[in-house]
């Protein structure tokens, strides 16, 4: 049984063991780690700024002459403050990752299937693999909509005008196209 068959027969809201693996595949933890590595520049800058600000504030408060070390407890306060700022500055990244997965969970749990038609198919060779990008068009209550889905290889059923099932959720920018029975992100 493929992913389309596993989801299509279930009534909304779907409660299935296949939903969590799909959510993890559409929003893998590796992607969030990569964003976190790029994002770490901001927390480091904030932590250093906090460290300097706390050190300046404590030196003024303790009337420490220039060039003299602050007492050990003040150094602990400085480092603790910088660490706290560093940890708290990651909160937006964590909240974004959780909200992204919640949106995808809602798509697979509450989404409805529509029939899309393939408008355009582009086959792009990338080094040693082939990537097929398809533009799909379908009708929603809000009007016509188009999404693009990419898949590795050249699936046999992906030709102009071919019907492709797409899972949509009206309040969701994400959708899932089922190409050859496998769920593929479509936006």
Secondary structure, 3 states (H helix, E strand, C coil): CCHHHHHHCCCCCCCCCHHHHHHHHHCCHHHHHHHHHHHHHHHHHHHHHHHHHHHHHHHHHCCCCCCCCCCHHHHHHHHHHHHHHHHHCCHHHHHHHHHHHHHHHHHHHHCEEEEEEEEEEEEEEECCEEEEEEEEEEEECCEEEEEEEEEECCCCCCCCCCEEEEEECCCCCCEEEEECCEEEEEC
